[in-house]
């Protein structure tokens, strides 16, 4: 969605070779000029990582490489990626199939400078949501909020089947809400 605005620059990270090619093709088909794709996994360490290699799947994820077929991918810390690209993101969306804490932790000191984070987490994921929430609180974020798109409303109470949560930097919350016309309930 963000790529629809010509005033927004999007940096997308996709480590899996076949999903990377799909993304690259979609960018070309949709004639998006403001997307820079990186064939990297975001992580809390730099180096190589094992990613599932499930045929015809767009939800490959980090694995131990023991019980599933895998492919080796390059991984980078979020703060190192930002430094290399010379940017501090205003908004990030994270959909990493259970590796959320590691990705967030990899942003290091840059995490507290981000204004808004949309995080996809699912009930079946084996993630420690409390650990993630604590990391956000340490970095002066409010949330998790669930977004009711039709009402432009952020609410604390979980909605049925809602898997996207929003965390907003306390430093920019008032400006972000006013700018986008969003209310908190």
SULJOLIN-V12743 format. One record per run of one state. SS is the DSSP state (H for helix, E for strand, - for the rest). FROM is the first residue (numbers start at 1). LEN is the number of residues. If there is no record, write none. Layout:
BEGIN
ss->SS from->FROM len->LEN
ss->SS from->FROM len->LEN
END
This chain:
BEGIN
ss->- from->1 len->1
ss->H from->2 len->3
ss->- from->5 len->5
ss->E from->10 len->4
ss->- from->14 len->3
ss->H from->17 len->13
ss->- from->30 len->5
ss->E from->35 len->4
ss->- from->39 len->2
ss->E from->41 len->3
ss->- from->44 len->3
ss->E from->47 len->6
ss->- from->53 len->9
ss->E from->62 len->1
ss->- from->63 len->7
ss->E from->70 len->8
ss->H from->78 len->8
ss->- from->86 len->5
ss->E from->91 len->4
ss->- from->95 len->5
ss->H from->100 len->6
ss->- from->106 len->2
ss->H from->108 len->6
ss->- from->114 len->2
ss->E from->116 len->5
ss->- from->121 len->8
ss->H from->129 len->10
ss->- from->139 len->2
ss->E from->141 len->8
ss->H from->149 len->3
ss->- from->152 len->1
ss->E from->153 len->3
ss->- from->156 len->8
ss->E from->164 len->6
ss->- from->170 len->3
ss->H from->173 len->8
ss->- from->181 len->2
ss->E from->183 len->2
ss->- from->185 len->1
END
